[in-house]
Every structure is written in structure tokens, then in C-alpha cells.
């Protein structure tokens, strides 16, 4: 699918999607004869994973690391037989570390939402609403 359709599905701007391509975070799987970016469903799923990480404050580097980990978990590299047995276990451990970090970050966001709700309630009290 073209970048416009991906932008609409992911609720990200064209500029953001182009930036992700330029830095190698998510590179479209193909290009049209005219040079337009063409994305697959798998590309869109990677973009949606990134989009879900954004509110939790993960950096672009961390996003790339998570994409690499998910690649290792879903399709382990078997080119080096001595490393192939260890790679998936290591990737799963790293994935669990990301999960723990996401849980902590979500808790922090929940606290911020509670504080925002308290602030809004105070404003409503002051305005008589």
C-alpha cells in the first residue's frame, strides 16, 4: 500500500513515516516504478508497534532495538548453528525487559492521568461546574 494509506491506518504523518524510512527504523518492503514507497501488512504492523511505544516515551533507538528483538523471536537466525540456540532465549529475555519497562512507564502515565483528573476536578470546583 502507498504511504498515504499507511499514514491513515497508523494515524502518523507522512513526514514521520518518511523519517522512519530515512533512519532505517521501518523501511518499506518495495518501491513502485516511480519510486513511491510501498508497504506490506508486515510493515504496517511494525509501524503500529512503534506507534504504541511512543506514548510510553521509548526512544527511536529503543524502538529499533525492540523491532530487532521481535524479528529474532519470530524468525531466529539459523545461519550460525552454535549461536542459533542461544539467540532466541536471549531475545526473549530482552523482550521481557522491554515488557517490564513498558509496565513501569504505563504506571507513571496512570499517575499523571490521576493528577490531571484531580486538576480538572479542582478547576470544575472553582468554576462551579
C-alpha positions as a Markdown table, in Angstrom:
| # | Residue | x | y | z |
|---|---|---|---|---|
| 1 | Unk | 0.0 | 0.0 | 0.0 |
| 2 | Unk | 1.1 | 3.6 | -0.6 |
| 3 | Unk | 2.4 | 5.8 | 2.2 |
| 4 | Unk | -0.9 | 7.8 | 2.3 |
| 5 | Unk | -2.9 | 4.7 | 3.1 |
| 6 | Unk | -0.3 | 3.7 | 5.8 |
| 7 | Unk | -0.5 | 7.2 | 7.3 |
| 8 | Unk | -4.2 | 7.0 | 7.5 |
| 9 | Unk | -4.2 | 3.5 | 9.1 |
| 10 | Unk | -1.5 | 4.3 | 11.6 |
| 11 | Unk | -2.5 | 7.9 | 12.3 |
| 12 | Unk | 1.0 | 9.0 | 11.7 |
| 13 | Unk | 2.1 | 11.8 | 9.4 |
| 14 | Unk | 3.7 | 11.3 | 6.0 |
| 15 | Unk | 6.7 | 13.2 | 7.4 |
| 16 | Unk | 7.0 | 10.7 | 10.3 |
| 17 | Unk | 6.8 | 7.7 | 8.0 |
| 18 | Unk | 9.4 | 9.2 | 5.7 |
| 19 | Unk | 11.6 | 9.9 | 8.7 |
| 20 | Unk | 11.3 | 6.3 | 9.9 |
| 21 | Unk | 12.4 | 5.2 | 6.4 |
| 22 | Unk | 15.3 | 7.6 | 6.3 |
| 23 | Unk | 16.7 | 6.5 | 9.6 |
| 24 | Unk | 16.1 | 2.8 | 8.8 |
| 25 | Unk | 13.5 | 2.2 | 11.5 |
| 26 | Unk | 10.9 | 0.9 | 9.1 |
| 27 | Unk | 11.9 | 0.6 | 5.5 |
| 28 | Unk | 9.1 | 0.0 | 3.1 |
| 29 | Unk | 9.3 | -3.5 | 1.5 |
| 30 | Unk | 9.2 | -2.2 | -2.0 |
| 31 | Unk | 9.1 | 0.8 | -4.2 |
| 32 | Unk | 6.9 | 1.5 | -7.3 |
| 33 | Unk | 8.4 | 2.0 | -10.7 |
| 34 | Unk | 8.0 | 5.7 | -10.0 |
| 35 | Unk | 9.9 | 5.4 | -6.7 |
| 36 | Unk | 7.0 | 5.6 | -4.4 |
| 37 | Unk | 7.2 | 3.7 | -1.1 |
| 38 | Unk | 5.1 | 0.6 | -0.9 |
| 39 | Unk | 4.3 | -1.0 | 2.4 |
| 40 | Unk | 3.1 | -4.5 | 3.2 |
| 41 | Unk | 0.9 | -5.6 | 6.1 |
| 42 | Unk | 4.0 | -6.7 | 8.0 |
| 43 | Unk | 5.5 | -3.2 | 7.5 |
| 44 | Unk | 2.3 | -1.7 | 8.9 |
| 45 | Unk | 2.4 | -4.0 | 11.9 |
| 46 | Unk | 5.9 | -2.8 | 12.6 |
| 47 | Unk | 4.8 | 0.8 | 12.4 |
| 48 | Unk | 1.9 | 0.2 | 14.7 |
| 49 | Unk | 4.3 | -1.4 | 17.3 |
| 50 | Unk | 6.4 | 1.8 | 17.1 |
| 51 | Unk | 3.2 | 3.9 | 17.4 |
| 52 | Unk | 2.3 | 2.1 | 20.6 |
| 53 | Unk | 5.7 | 2.7 | 22.1 |
| 54 | Unk | 5.6 | 6.4 | 21.5 |
| 55 | Unk | 3.2 | 7.4 | 24.4 |
| 56 | Unk | 5.4 | 5.4 | 26.8 |
| 57 | Unk | 8.4 | 7.6 | 25.9 |
| 58 | Unk | 10.6 | 5.0 | 24.3 |
| 59 | Unk | 13.4 | 6.5 | 22.1 |
| 60 | Unk | 13.9 | 5.7 | 18.4 |
| 61 | Unk | 16.9 | 3.6 | 19.4 |
| 62 | Unk | 14.9 | 1.6 | 21.8 |
| 63 | Unk | 12.2 | 1.2 | 19.2 |
| 64 | Unk | 14.8 | -0.1 | 16.7 |
| 65 | Unk | 16.1 | -2.5 | 19.4 |
| 66 | Unk | 12.6 | -3.8 | 20.0 |
| 67 | Unk | 12.0 | -4.4 | 16.3 |
| 68 | Unk | 15.2 | -6.3 | 16.2 |
| 69 | Unk | 14.2 | -8.4 | 19.2 |
| 70 | Unk | 10.8 | -9.2 | 17.7 |
| 71 | Unk | 12.5 | -10.2 | 14.5 |
| 72 | Unk | 14.7 | -12.6 | 16.5 |
| 73 | Unk | 11.8 | -14.0 | 18.4 |
| 74 | Unk | 9.6 | -14.6 | 15.4 |
| 75 | Unk | 12.3 | -15.7 | 12.9 |
| 76 | Unk | 15.5 | -16.6 | 14.7 |
| 77 | Unk | 18.7 | -16.5 | 12.6 |
| 78 | Unk | 19.8 | -20.0 | 11.9 |
| 79 | Unk | 22.9 | -19.2 | 9.8 |
| 80 | Unk | 25.3 | -19.9 | 12.7 |
| 81 | Unk | 24.3 | -23.2 | 14.3 |
| 82 | Unk | 26.3 | -22.5 | 17.5 |
| 83 | Unk | 24.6 | -19.2 | 18.1 |
| 84 | Unk | 21.1 | -20.2 | 17.0 |
| 85 | Unk | 20.1 | -22.0 | 20.2 |
| 86 | Unk | 21.1 | -19.0 | 22.4 |
| 87 | Unk | 19.7 | -16.2 | 20.2 |
| 88 | Unk | 16.0 | -16.9 | 20.8 |
| 89 | Unk | 16.4 | -17.3 | 24.5 |
| 90 | Unk | 18.4 | -14.0 | 24.7 |
| 91 | Unk | 15.8 | -12.3 | 22.6 |
| 92 | Unk | 13.0 | -13.5 | 24.8 |
| 93 | Unk | 14.9 | -12.2 | 27.9 |
| 94 | Unk | 15.4 | -8.8 | 26.2 |
| 95 | Unk | 11.7 | -8.8 | 25.3 |
| 96 | Unk | 10.7 | -9.4 | 28.9 |
| 97 | Unk | 12.9 | -6.5 | 29.9 |
| 98 | Unk | 11.1 | -4.3 | 27.5 |
| 99 | Unk | 7.8 | -5.5 | 28.9 |
| 100 | Unk | 8.9 | -4.6 | 32.4 |
| 101 | Unk | 10.0 | -1.2 | 31.3 |
| 102 | Unk | 6.6 | -0.7 | 29.5 |
| 103 | Unk | 4.8 | -1.7 | 32.7 |
| 104 | Unk | 6.7 | 0.9 | 34.7 |
| 105 | Unk | 6.2 | 3.6 | 32.1 |
| 106 | Unk | 2.5 | 2.8 | 32.0 |
| 107 | Unk | 2.2 | 3.1 | 35.8 |
| 108 | Unk | 3.9 | 6.5 | 35.6 |
| 109 | Unk | 1.3 | 7.6 | 32.9 |
| 110 | Unk | -1.5 | 6.4 | 35.1 |
| 111 | Unk | -0.2 | 8.6 | 37.9 |
| 112 | Unk | -0.1 | 11.5 | 35.5 |
| 113 | Unk | -3.7 | 10.9 | 34.4 |
| 114 | Unk | -4.8 | 10.8 | 38.1 |
| 115 | Unk | -3.1 | 14.1 | 38.7 |
| 116 | Unk | -4.7 | 15.6 | 35.6 |
| 117 | Unk | -8.1 | 14.4 | 36.7 |
| 118 | Unk | -7.6 | 16.0 | 40.1 |
| 119 | Unk | -6.6 | 19.2 | 38.4 |
| 120 | Unk | -9.6 | 19.2 | 36.2 |
| 121 | Unk | -11.9 | 18.5 | 39.2 |
| 122 | Unk | -10.3 | 21.4 | 41.1 |
| 123 | Unk | -10.9 | 23.7 | 38.1 |
| 124 | Unk | -14.6 | 22.5 | 37.9 |
| 125 | Unk | -14.9 | 23.2 | 41.6 |
| 126 | Unk | -13.6 | 26.7 | 41.1 |
| 127 | Unk | -15.9 | 27.4 | 38.1 |
| 128 | Unk | -18.9 | 25.9 | 39.8 |
| 129 | Unk | -19.4 | 23.1 | 37.2 |
